[in-house]
Amino acid sequence: MSETKAERNLIAYFRTAEDADRVKEALWQLGIDDVRVEPLYAQPYDDAARPDPMSGRMPSLAGSVLDVDVPSRGTAVLLGADPAVSGMADGEGRVEGWSVVLAAVVPEIHLAHAQELVRRHGGRL
């Protein structure tokens, strides 16, 4: 009978990709290979449905500015409330603040150390 390793999911949020990458590198040094760092976006993104003003396909200003598909008028109205649409703020389509997520599968014996690494580098669990 083989012994199975107890593993836990670790999901942490960071303000910058650099902070998340530092934690990713530290986890790799511990031998934890299953680590991803990705940006978070406020709206779903579908490249095929991207508004294209040159072709005349631009269903709404919000869809064009935020670079997202707007499936209905109600969605367009809600997206129009995003500060980036007014031109007063541009978050480049990201959720501002904690806009980078680190996800890792961590052996249980390394979990406390991994959580401390997240906190030390300014992340939130």
N, CA, C and O atoms as CSV, one atom per row, in Angstrom:
chain,resi,resn,atom,element,x,y,z
A,1,MET,N,N,0.844,-1.179,0.000
A,1,MET,CA,C,0.000,0.000,0.000
A,1,MET,C,C,0.885,1.236,0.000
A,1,MET,O,O,1.739,1.386,0.873
A,2,SER,N,N,0.692,2.109,-0.957
A,2,SER,CA,C,1.527,3.308,-1.043
A,2,SER,C,C,0.937,4.431,-0.200
A,2,SER,O,O,-0.279,4.557,-0.055
A,3,GLU,N,N,1.823,5.230,0.342
A,3,GLU,CA,C,1.409,6.363,1.167
A,3,GLU,C,C,1.096,7.548,0.259
A,3,GLU,O,O,1.881,7.870,-0.633
A,4,THR,N,N,-0.035,8.191,0.478
A,4,THR,CA,C,-0.391,9.359,-0.324
A,4,THR,C,C,-0.049,10.626,0.440
A,4,THR,O,O,-0.157,10.680,1.665
A,5,LYS,N,N,0.362,11.636,-0.297
A,5,LYS,CA,C,0.696,12.921,0.315
A,5,LYS,C,C,-0.574,13.729,0.532
A,5,LYS,O,O,-1.444,13.798,-0.336
A,6,ALA,N,N,-0.659,14.334,1.698
A,6,ALA,CA,C,-1.772,15.254,1.947
A,6,ALA,C,C,-1.405,16.597,1.329
A,6,ALA,O,O,-0.346,17.154,1.617
A,7,GLU,N,N,-2.281,17.107,0.485
A,7,GLU,CA,C,-2.030,18.388,-0.183
A,7,GLU,C,C,-3.192,19.332,0.075
A,7,GLU,O,O,-4.327,18.910,0.296
A,8,ARG,N,N,-2.880,20.611,0.043
A,8,ARG,CA,C,-3.891,21.649,0.263
A,8,ARG,C,C,-3.796,22.680,-0.855
A,8,ARG,O,O,-2.726,22.910,-1.419
A,9,ASN,N,N,-4.923,23.289,-1.162
A,9,ASN,CA,C,-4.942,24.387,-2.130
A,9,ASN,C,C,-4.596,25.678,-1.412
A,9,ASN,O,O,-5.076,25.934,-0.308
A,10,LEU,N,N,-3.768,26.478,-2.037
A,10,LEU,CA,C,-3.410,27.795,-1.507
A,10,LEU,C,C,-3.800,28.822,-2.564
A,10,LEU,O,O,-3.318,28.771,-3.695
A,11,ILE,N,N,-4.669,29.749,-2.193
A,11,ILE,CA,C,-5.065,30.828,-3.096
A,11,ILE,C,C,-4.787,32.133,-2.378
A,11,ILE,O,O,-5.284,32.372,-1.277
A,12,ALA,N,N,-3.982,32.980,-3.019
A,12,ALA,CA,C,-3.590,34.251,-2.407
A,12,ALA,C,C,-3.725,35.370,-3.426
A,12,ALA,O,O,-3.587,35.154,-4.630
A,13,TYR,N,N,-3.993,36.559,-2.928
A,13,TYR,CA,C,-4.180,37.734,-3.777
A,13,TYR,C,C,-3.102,38.759,-3.477
A,13,TYR,O,O,-2.739,38.975,-2.321
A,14,PHE,N,N,-2.591,39.391,-4.531
A,14,PHE,CA,C,-1.511,40.368,-4.405
A,14,PHE,C,C,-1.871,41.635,-5.162
A,14,PHE,O,O,-2.705,41.626,-6.067
A,15,ARG,N,N,-1.226,42.719,-4.771
A,15,ARG,CA,C,-1.419,43.998,-5.466
A,15,ARG,C,C,-0.561,44.074,-6.733
A,15,ARG,O,O,-0.931,44.759,-7.686
A,16,THR,N,N,0.578,43.379,-6.753
A,16,THR,CA,C,1.452,43.422,-7.928
A,16,THR,C,C,1.870,42.015,-8.337
A,16,THR,O,O,1.949,41.109,-7.508
A,17,ALA,N,N,2.136,41.851,-9.629
A,17,ALA,CA,C,2.620,40.568,-10.138
A,17,ALA,C,C,4.011,40.265,-9.597
A,17,ALA,O,O,4.364,39.100,-9.410
A,18,GLU,N,N,4.798,41.301,-9.345
A,18,GLU,CA,C,6.159,41.098,-8.833
A,18,GLU,C,C,6.132,40.426,-7.466
A,18,GLU,O,O,6.916,39.513,-7.207
A,19,ASP,N,N,5.228,40.874,-6.584
A,19,ASP,CA,C,5.117,40.252,-5.259
A,19,ASP,C,C,4.687,38.796,-5.382
A,19,ASP,O,O,5.234,37.925,-4.705
A,20,ALA,N,N,3.714,38.530,-6.239
A,20,ALA,CA,C,3.242,37.160,-6.437
A,20,ALA,C,C,4.348,36.290,-7.025
A,20,ALA,O,O,4.496,35.131,-6.637
A,21,ASP,N,N,5.122,36.836,-7.955
A,21,ASP,CA,C,6.220,36.071,-8.560
A,21,ASP,C,C,7.304,35.733,-7.543
A,21,ASP,O,O,7.914,34.666,-7.621
A,22,ARG,N,N,7.550,36.627,-6.593
A,22,ARG,CA,C,8.537,36.334,-5.539
A,22,ARG,C,C,8.094,35.127,-4.710
A,22,ARG,O,O,8.904,34.264,-4.370
A,23,VAL,N,N,6.812,35.078,-4.395
A,23,VAL,CA,C,6.291,33.939,-3.637
A,23,VAL,C,C,6.351,32.680,-4.493
A,23,VAL,O,O,6.698,31.608,-3.997
A,24,LYS,N,N,6.013,32.801,-5.780
A,24,LYS,CA,C,6.082,31.645,-6.681
A,24,LYS,C,C,7.497,31.072,-6.718
A,24,LYS,O,O,7.680,29.858,-6.637
A,25,GLU,N,N,8.496,31.945,-6.840
A,25,GLU,CA,C,9.894,31.491,-6.852
A,25,GLU,C,C,10.260,30.806,-5.539
A,25,GLU,O,O,10.934,29.775,-5.543
A,26,ALA,N,N,9.819,31.373,-4.418
A,26,ALA,CA,C,10.117,30.779,-3.111
A,26,ALA,C,C,9.454,29.406,-2.975
A,26,ALA,O,O,10.041,28.489,-2.401
A,27,LEU,N,N,8.246,29.265,-3.497
A,27,LEU,CA,C,7.568,27.968,-3.450
A,27,LEU,C,C,8.283,26.953,-4.332
A,27,LEU,O,O,8.400,25.783,-3.966
A,28,TRP,N,N,8.759,27.396,-5.488
A,28,TRP,CA,C,9.536,26.495,-6.350
A,28,TRP,C,C,10.785,26.008,-5.630
A,28,TRP,O,O,11.161,24.843,-5.759
A,29,GLN,N,N,11.427,26.885,-4.877
A,29,GLN,CA,C,12.624,26.490,-4.131
A,29,GLN,C,C,12.303,25.446,-3.062
A,29,GLN,O,O,13.172,24.662,-2.680
A,30,LEU,N,N,11.063,25.433,-2.582
A,30,LEU,CA,C,10.634,24.407,-1.628
A,30,LEU,C,C,10.286,23.095,-2.331
A,30,LEU,O,O,9.991,22.095,-1.676
A,31,GLY,N,N,10.320,23.100,-3.657
A,31,GLY,CA,C,9.974,21.907,-4.416
A,31,GLY,C,C,8.502,21.830,-4.790
A,31,GLY,O,O,8.017,20.780,-5.211
A,32,ILE,N,N,7.792,22.941,-4.638
A,32,ILE,CA,C,6.370,22.996,-4.987
A,32,ILE,C,C,6.272,23.510,-6.422
A,32,ILE,O,O,6.523,24.684,-6.694
A,33,ASP,N,N,5.904,22.612,-7.334
A,33,ASP,CA,C,5.914,22.944,-8.761
A,33,ASP,C,C,4.565,23.413,-9.297
A,33,ASP,O,O,4.510,24.120,-10.304
A,34,ASP,N,N,3.488,23.029,-8.641
A,34,ASP,CA,C,2.148,23.350,-9.140
A,34,ASP,C,C,1.723,24.728,-8.630
A,34,ASP,O,O,0.932,24.839,-7.693
A,35,VAL,N,N,2.267,25.783,-9.266
A,35,VAL,CA,C,2.015,27.169,-8.859
A,35,VAL,C,C,1.711,27.990,-10.105
A,35,VAL,O,O,2.421,27.898,-11.106
A,36,ARG,N,N,0.648,28.796,-10.037
A,36,ARG,CA,C,0.306,29.699,-11.142
A,36,ARG,C,C,0.070,31.099,-10.607
A,36,ARG,O,O,-0.457,31.278,-9.509
A,37,VAL,N,N,0.463,32.081,-11.389
A,37,VAL,CA,C,0.192,33.485,-11.086
A,37,VAL,C,C,-0.547,34.056,-12.285
A,37,VAL,O,O,-0.063,33.981,-13.414
A,38,GLU,N,N,-1.726,34.630,-12.038
A,38,GLU,CA,C,-2.560,35.165,-13.118
A,38,GLU,C,C,-3.173,36.495,-12.695
A,38,GLU,O,O,-3.455,36.697,-11.514
A,39,PRO,N,N,-3.384,37.409,-13.651
A,39,PRO,CA,C,-4.111,38.647,-13.334
A,39,PRO,C,C,-5.613,38.364,-13.248
A,39,PRO,O,O,-6.119,37.438,-13.883
A,40,LEU,N,N,-6.308,39.166,-12.461
A,40,LEU,CA,C,-7.766,39.085,-12.374
A,40,LEU,C,C,-8.366,40.192,-13.222
A,40,LEU,O,O,-7.847,41.307,-13.260
A,41,TYR,N,N,-9.463,39.880,-13.902
A,41,TYR,CA,C,-10.160,40.871,-14.710
A,41,TYR,C,C,-11.593,41.014,-14.216
A,41,TYR,O,O,-12.209,40.035,-13.795
A,42,ALA,N,N,-12.116,42.221,-14.267
A,42,ALA,CA,C,-13.470,42.481,-13.776
A,42,ALA,C,C,-14.532,41.898,-14.698
A,42,ALA,O,O,-15.613,41.533,-14.237
A,43,GLN,N,N,-14.243,41.805,-15.984
A,43,GLN,CA,C,-15.219,41.319,-16.943
A,43,GLN,C,C,-14.662,40.096,-17.661
A,43,GLN,O,O,-13.449,39.922,-17.778
A,44,PRO,N,N,-15.592,39.240,-18.149
A,44,PRO,CA,C,-15.130,38.099,-18.941
A,44,PRO,C,C,-14.513,38.594,-20.245
A,44,PRO,O,O,-14.894,39.646,-20.760
A,45,TYR,N,N,-13.581,37.851,-20.764
A,45,TYR,CA,C,-12.881,38.258,-21.982
A,45,TYR,C,C,-13.037,37.169,-23.026
A,45,TYR,O,O,-12.753,36.001,-22.762
A,46,ASP,N,N,-13.481,37.547,-24.194
A,46,ASP,CA,C,-13.643,36.610,-25.297
A,46,ASP,C,C,-13.093,37.277,-26.548
A,46,ASP,O,O,-13.714,38.191,-27.091
A,47,ASP,N,N,-11.943,36.829,-27.003
A,47,ASP,CA,C,-11.263,37.477,-28.119
A,47,ASP,C,C,-12.121,37.504,-29.384
A,47,ASP,O,O,-12.069,38.470,-30.144
A,48,ALA,N,N,-12.906,36.457,-29.613
A,48,ALA,CA,C,-13.710,36.391,-30.833
A,48,ALA,C,C,-14.824,37.437,-30.835
A,48,ALA,O,O,-15.255,37.877,-31.900
A,49,ALA,N,N,-15.290,37.835,-29.659
A,49,ALA,CA,C,-16.407,38.777,-29.571
A,49,ALA,C,C,-15.941,40.201,-29.297
A,49,ALA,O,O,-16.757,41.066,-28.976
A,50,ARG,N,N,-14.648,40.456,-29.420
A,50,ARG,CA,C,-14.102,41.783,-29.142
A,50,ARG,C,C,-14.717,42.820,-30.078
A,50,ARG,O,O,-14.788,42.600,-31.287
A,51,PRO,N,N,-15.164,43.952,-29.526
A,51,PRO,CA,C,-15.695,45.017,-30.388
A,51,PRO,C,C,-14.649,45.481,-31.402
A,51,PRO,O,O,-13.467,45.611,-31.084
A,52,ASP,N,N,-15.108,45.724,-32.621
A,52,ASP,CA,C,-14.201,46.133,-33.684
A,52,ASP,C,C,-14.800,47.330,-34.421
A,52,ASP,O,O,-15.601,47.146,-35.337
A,53,PRO,N,N,-14.425,48.558,-34.037
A,53,PRO,CA,C,-15.005,49.750,-34.664
A,53,PRO,C,C,-14.786,49.799,-36.175
A,53,PRO,O,O,-15.619,50.357,-36.890
A,54,MET,N,N,-13.695,49.235,-36.677
A,54,MET,CA,C,-13.417,49.273,-38.116
A,54,MET,C,C,-14.445,48.472,-38.906
A,54,MET,O,O,-14.746,48.810,-40.051
A,55,SER,N,N,-14.986,47.415,-38.305
A,55,SER,CA,C,-15.979,46.591,-39.002
A,55,SER,C,C,-17.398,47.074,-38.738
A,55,SER,O,O,-18.352,46.558,-39.321
A,56,GLY,N,N,-17.536,48.065,-37.858
A,56,GLY,CA,C,-18.863,48.555,-37.508
A,56,GLY,C,C,-19.485,47.801,-36.352
A,56,GLY,O,O,-20.598,48.117,-35.931
A,57,ARG,N,N,-18.774,46.800,-35.830
A,57,ARG,CA,C,-19.303,46.030,-34.708
A,57,ARG,C,C,-18.820,46.653,-33.395
A,57,ARG,O,O,-17.741,46.333,-32.897
A,58,MET,N,N,-19.638,47.542,-32.856
A,58,MET,CA,C,-19.310,48.179,-31.584
A,58,MET,C,C,-20.619,48.367,-30.827
A,58,MET,O,O,-21.228,49.435,-30.897
A,59,PRO,N,N,-21.059,47.332,-30.098
A,59,PRO,CA,C,-22.380,47.372,-29.481
A,59,PRO,C,C,-22.545,48.432,-28.399
A,59,PRO,O,O,-23.662,48.881,-28.142
A,60,SER,N,N,-21.457,48.834,-27.766
A,60,SER,CA,C,-21.572,49.859,-26.726
A,60,SER,C,C,-20.210,50.481,-26.466
A,60,SER,O,O,-19.175,49.878,-26.750
A,61,LEU,N,N,-20.221,51.678,-25.928
A,61,LEU,CA,C,-18.974,52.329,-25.545
A,61,LEU,C,C,-18.272,51.525,-24.457
A,61,LEU,O,O,-17.053,51.357,-24.493
A,62,ALA,N,N,-19.047,51.025,-23.483
A,62,ALA,CA,C,-18.462,50.238,-22.394
A,62,ALA,C,C,-17.746,49.010,-22.951
A,62,ALA,O,O,-16.633,48.695,-22.528
A,63,GLY,N,N,-18.378,48.318,-23.895
A,63,GLY,CA,C,-17.758,47.134,-24.482
A,63,GLY,C,C,-16.472,47.464,-25.204
A,63,GLY,O,O,-15.502,46.709,-25.141
A,64,SER,N,N,-16.464,48.596,-25.891
A,64,SER,CA,C,-15.272,49.006,-26.622
A,64,SER,C,C,-14.145,49.416,-25.686
A,64,SER,O,O,-12.997,49.011,-25.872
A,65,VAL,N,N,-14.477,50.226,-24.671
A,65,VAL,CA,C,-13.448,50.721,-23.752
A,65,VAL,C,C,-12.879,49.595,-22.900
A,65,VAL,O,O,-11.669,49.524,-22.685
A,66,LEU,N,N,-13.761,48.702,-22.411
A,66,LEU,CA,C,-13.316,47.623,-21.535
A,66,LEU,C,C,-12.838,46.407,-22.309
A,66,LEU,O,O,-12.303,45.467,-21.721
A,67,ASP,N,N,-13.029,46.415,-23.644
A,67,ASP,CA,C,-12.566,45.336,-24.503
A,67,ASP,C,C,-13.219,44.004,-24.142
A,67,ASP,O,O,-12.545,42.981,-24.021
A,68,VAL,N,N,-14.559,44.032,-23.971
A,68,VAL,CA,C,-15.305,42.828,-23.624
A,68,VAL,C,C,-16.557,42.725,-24.486
A,68,VAL,O,O,-17.007,43.712,-25.067
A,69,ASP,N,N,-17.112,41.515,-24.562
A,69,ASP,CA,C,-18.376,41.289,-25.247
A,69,ASP,C,C,-19.506,41.769,-24.342
A,69,ASP,O,O,-19.510,41.478,-23.146
A,70,VAL,N,N,-20.455,42.498,-24.902
A,70,VAL,CA,C,-21.605,42.984,-24.144
A,70,VAL,C,C,-22.836,42.271,-24.700
A,70,VAL,O,O,-23.351,42.661,-25.747
A,71,PRO,N,N,-23.315,41.230,-24.012
A,71,PRO,CA,C,-24.395,40.413,-24.560
A,71,PRO,C,C,-25.781,41.046,-24.522
A,71,PRO,O,O,-26.667,40.611,-25.257
A,72,SER,N,N,-25.994,42.066,-23.681
A,72,SER,CA,C,-27.331,42.661,-23.587
A,72,SER,C,C,-27.237,44.130,-23.195
A,72,SER,O,O,-26.193,44.606,-22.750
A,73,ARG,N,N,-28.353,44.839,-23.370
A,73,ARG,CA,C,-28.389,46.253,-22.997
A,73,ARG,C,C,-28.174,46.419,-21.494
A,73,ARG,O,O,-27.485,47.345,-21.065
A,74,GLY,N,N,-28.757,45.532,-20.698
A,74,GLY,CA,C,-28.581,45.600,-19.244
A,74,GLY,C,C,-27.122,45.473,-18.845
A,74,GLY,O,O,-26.644,46.183,-17.960
A,75,THR,N,N,-26.423,44.566,-19.500
A,75,THR,CA,C,-24.998,44.404,-19.230
A,75,THR,C,C,-24.237,45.662,-19.617
A,75,THR,O,O,-23.330,46.089,-18.902
A,76,ALA,N,N,-24.605,46.257,-20.747
A,76,ALA,CA,C,-23.936,47.487,-21.191
A,76,ALA,C,C,-24.119,48.605,-20.176
A,76,ALA,O,O,-23.187,49.365,-19.909
A,77,VAL,N,N,-25.323,48.709,-19.607
A,77,VAL,CA,C,-25.584,49.745,-18.604
A,77,VAL,C,C,-24.728,49.511,-17.367
A,77,VAL,O,O,-24.129,50.449,-16.840
A,78,LEU,N,N,-24.667,48.266,-16.900
A,78,LEU,CA,C,-23.857,47.957,-15.716
A,78,LEU,C,C,-22.373,48.202,-15.974
A,78,LEU,O,O,-21.678,48.764,-15.128
A,79,LEU,N,N,-21.893,47.783,-17.131
A,79,LEU,CA,C,-20.486,48.014,-17.452
A,79,LEU,C,C,-20.193,49.496,-17.617
A,79,LEU,O,O,-19.073,49.939,-17.364
A,80,GLY,N,N,-21.186,50.265,-18.038
A,80,GLY,CA,C,-21.014,51.704,-18.182
A,80,GLY,C,C,-20.728,52.400,-16.866
A,80,GLY,O,O,-20.222,53.522,-16.854
A,81,ALA,N,N,-21.048,51.742,-15.748
A,81,ALA,CA,C,-20.775,52.312,-14.425
A,81,ALA,C,C,-19.320,52.120,-14.007
A,81,ALA,O,O,-18.890,52.681,-13.000
A,82,ASP,N,N,-18.569,51.344,-14.758
A,82,ASP,CA,C,-17.153,51.134,-14.435
A,82,ASP,C,C,-16.398,52.445,-14.603
A,82,ASP,O,O,-16.549,53.106,-15.631
A,83,PRO,N,N,-15.583,52.843,-13.617
A,83,PRO,CA,C,-14.846,54.105,-13.721
A,83,PRO,C,C,-13.959,54.202,-14.961
A,83,PRO,O,O,-13.698,55.303,-15.446
A,84,ALA,N,N,-13.498,53.076,-15.474
A,84,ALA,CA,C,-12.623,53.109,-16.643
A,84,ALA,C,C,-13.363,53.607,-17.884
A,84,ALA,O,O,-12.740,54.175,-18.781
A,85,VAL,N,N,-14.676,53.405,-17.948
A,85,VAL,CA,C,-15.452,53.810,-19.117
A,85,VAL,C,C,-15.531,55.327,-19.224
A,85,VAL,O,O,-15.549,55.869,-20.329
A,86,SER,N,N,-15.580,56.014,-18.093
A,86,SER,CA,C,-15.708,57.474,-18.109
A,86,SER,C,C,-14.422,58.162,-18.545
A,86,SER,O,O,-14.438,59.337,-18.912
A,87,GLY,N,N,-13.326,57.446,-18.508
A,87,GLY,CA,C,-12.041,58.057,-18.822
A,87,GLY,C,C,-11.387,58.683,-17.605
A,87,GLY,O,O,-10.275,59.202,-17.692
A,88,MET,N,N,-12.071,58.637,-16.474
A,88,MET,CA,C,-11.531,59.223,-15.246
A,88,MET,C,C,-10.544,58.282,-14.559
A,88,MET,O,O,-9.717,58.727,-13.763
A,89,ALA,N,N,-10.623,57.006,-14.854
A,89,ALA,CA,C,-9.721,56.029,-14.248
A,89,ALA,C,C,-9.545,54.890,-15.237
A,89,ALA,O,O,-10.486,54.520,-15.938
A,90,ASP,N,N,-8.358,54.341,-15.295
A,90,ASP,CA,C,-8.109,53.218,-16.187
A,90,ASP,C,C,-7.387,52.129,-15.427
A,90,ASP,O,O,-6.210,52.261,-15.092
A,91,GLY,N,N,-8.099,51.056,-15.159
A,91,GLY,CA,C,-7.490,49.918,-14.489
A,91,GLY,C,C,-7.056,48.859,-15.473
A,91,GLY,O,O,-6.731,47.739,-15.078
A,92,GLU,N,N,-7.044,49.199,-16.768
A,92,GLU,CA,C,-6.675,48.256,-17.826
A,92,GLU,C,C,-7.489,46.969,-17.732
A,92,GLU,O,O,-6.982,45.885,-18.021
A,93,GLY,N,N,-8.761,47.092,-17.324
A,93,GLY,CA,C,-9.632,45.929,-17.250
A,93,GLY,C,C,-9.398,45.050,-16.045
A,93,GLY,O,O,-10.003,43.983,-15.941
A,94,ARG,N,N,-8.547,45.458,-15.137
A,94,ARG,CA,C,-8.248,44.636,-13.965
A,94,ARG,C,C,-9.125,45.052,-12.794
A,94,ARG,O,O,-9.626,46.175,-12.737
A,95,VAL,N,N,-9.297,44.126,-11.866
A,95,VAL,CA,C,-9.917,44.445,-10.594
A,95,VAL,C,C,-8.839,45.161,-9.808
A,95,VAL,O,O,-7.813,44.567,-9.475
A,96,GLU,N,N,-9.060,46.435,-9.509
A,96,GLU,CA,C,-8.006,47.212,-8.858
A,96,GLU,C,C,-7.832,46.802,-7.406
A,96,GLU,O,O,-8.774,46.351,-6.754
A,97,GLY,N,N,-6.649,46.962,-6.925
A,97,GLY,CA,C,-6.331,46.581,-5.555
A,97,GLY,C,C,-5.623,45.246,-5.566
A,97,GLY,O,O,-4.426,45.171,-5.846
A,98,TRP,N,N,-6.341,44.216,-5.269
A,98,TRP,CA,C,-5.773,42.865,-5.197
A,98,TRP,C,C,-5.997,42.192,-6.548
A,98,TRP,O,O,-6.841,41.303,-6.660
A,99,SER,N,N,-5.257,42.600,-7.567
A,99,SER,CA,C,-5.559,42.210,-8.944
A,99,SER,C,C,-4.716,41.068,-9.499
A,99,SER,O,O,-4.765,40.791,-10.698
A,100,VAL,N,N,-3.945,40.402,-8.645
A,100,VAL,CA,C,-3.137,39.269,-9.097
A,100,VAL,C,C,-3.408,38.104,-8.150
A,100,VAL,O,O,-3.370,38.263,-6.930
A,101,VAL,N,N,-3.681,36.936,-8.722
A,101,VAL,CA,C,-3.949,35.763,-7.889
A,101,VAL,C,C,-2.841,34.734,-8.076
A,101,VAL,O,O,-2.380,34.488,-9.191
A,102,LEU,N,N,-2.427,34.141,-6.967
A,102,LEU,CA,C,-1.481,33.031,-6.971
A,102,LEU,C,C,-2.244,31.813,-6.484
A,102,LEU,O,O,-2.873,31.849,-5.426
A,103,ALA,N,N,-2.189,30.741,-7.248
A,103,ALA,CA,C,-2.834,29.490,-6.860
A,103,ALA,C,C,-1.777,28.400,-6.860
A,103,ALA,O,O,-0.978,28.294,-7.791
A,104,ALA,N,N,-1.781,27.590,-5.807
A,104,ALA,CA,C,-0.777,26.535,-5.693
A,104,ALA,C,C,-1.375,25.325,-4.988
A,104,ALA,O,O,-2.287,25.447,-4.170
A,105,VAL,N,N,-0.841,24.158,-5.323
A,105,VAL,CA,C,-1.151,22.936,-4.592
A,105,VAL,C,C,0.073,22.667,-3.727
A,105,VAL,O,O,1.167,22.416,-4.233
A,106,VAL,N,N,-0.134,22.725,-2.405
A,106,VAL,CA,C,0.978,22.707,-1.454
A,106,VAL,C,C,0.874,21.473,-0.560
A,106,VAL,O,O,-0.194,21.201,-0.012
A,107,PRO,N,N,1.974,20.717,-0.403
A,107,PRO,CA,C,1.950,19.628,0.576
A,107,PRO,C,C,1.633,20.190,1.964
A,107,PRO,O,O,2.116,21.258,2.339
A,108,GLU,N,N,0.830,19.466,2.702
A,108,GLU,CA,C,0.379,19.938,4.016
A,108,GLU,C,C,1.549,20.331,4.921
A,108,GLU,O,O,1.423,21.265,5.712
A,109,ILE,N,N,2.667,19.643,4.818
A,109,ILE,CA,C,3.805,19.959,5.697
A,109,ILE,C,C,4.416,21.326,5.382
A,109,ILE,O,O,5.102,21.900,6.228
A,110,HIS,N,N,4.177,21.854,4.177
A,110,HIS,CA,C,4.713,23.168,3.792
A,110,HIS,C,C,3.667,24.286,3.854
A,110,HIS,O,O,3.984,25.442,3.570
A,111,LEU,N,N,2.430,23.956,4.219
A,111,LEU,CA,C,1.349,24.937,4.147
A,111,LEU,C,C,1.597,26.165,5.026
A,111,LEU,O,O,1.445,27.293,4.556
A,112,ALA,N,N,1.968,25.972,6.268
A,112,ALA,CA,C,2.184,27.113,7.174
A,112,ALA,C,C,3.296,28.019,6.648
A,112,ALA,O,O,3.186,29.243,6.705
A,113,HIS,N,N,4.365,27.410,6.136
A,113,HIS,CA,C,5.474,28.204,5.593
A,113,HIS,C,C,5.025,28.971,4.342
A,113,HIS,O,O,5.383,30.135,4.162
A,114,ALA,N,N,4.245,28.317,3.488
A,114,ALA,CA,C,3.748,28.973,2.273
A,114,ALA,C,C,2.837,30.150,2.630
A,114,ALA,O,O,2.915,31.205,2.001
A,115,GLN,N,N,1.984,29.977,3.624
A,115,GLN,CA,C,1.112,31.071,4.057
A,115,GLN,C,C,1.930,32.232,4.615
A,115,GLN,O,O,1.601,33.394,4.378
A,116,GLU,N,N,2.985,31.924,5.347
A,116,GLU,CA,C,3.861,32.976,5.880
A,116,GLU,C,C,4.567,33.721,4.742
A,116,GLU,O,O,4.726,34.940,4.809
A,117,LEU,N,N,4.987,33.008,3.709
A,117,LEU,CA,C,5.604,33.652,2.542
A,117,LEU,C,C,4.628,34.640,1.898
A,117,LEU,O,O,5.011,35.751,1.528
A,118,VAL,N,N,3.376,34.230,1.768
A,118,VAL,CA,C,2.355,35.110,1.184
A,118,VAL,C,C,2.238,36.385,2.004
A,118,VAL,O,O,2.267,37.488,1.459
A,119,ARG,N,N,2.108,36.227,3.315
A,119,ARG,CA,C,1.953,37.406,4.190
A,119,ARG,C,C,3.189,38.298,4.146
A,119,ARG,O,O,3.074,39.523,4.101
A,120,ARG,N,N,4.360,37.690,4.160
A,120,ARG,CA,C,5.619,38.448,4.162
A,120,ARG,C,C,5.769,39.297,2.898
A,120,ARG,O,O,6.382,40.364,2.933
A,121,HIS,N,N,5.215,38.827,1.797
A,121,HIS,CA,C,5.327,39.558,0.531
A,121,HIS,C,C,4.081,40.388,0.228
A,121,HIS,O,O,3.856,40.776,-0.918
A,122,GLY,N,N,3.277,40.660,1.248
A,122,GLY,CA,C,2.143,41.569,1.091
A,122,GLY,C,C,0.888,40.960,0.519
A,122,GLY,O,O,-0.018,41.686,0.109
A,123,GLY,N,N,0.814,39.640,0.481
A,123,GLY,CA,C,-0.364,38.985,-0.071
A,123,GLY,C,C,-1.454,38.780,0.959
A,123,GLY,O,O,-1.238,38.920,2.162
A,124,ARG,N,N,-2.630,38.446,0.455
A,124,ARG,CA,C,-3.794,38.151,1.292
A,124,ARG,C,C,-4.273,36.746,0.990
A,124,ARG,O,O,-4.339,36.338,-0.169
A,125,LEU,N,N,-4.608,36.011,2.034
A,125,LEU,CA,C,-5.113,34.644,1.855
A,125,LEU,C,C,-6.626,34.638,1.822
A,125,LEU,O,O,-7.236,33.578,1.679
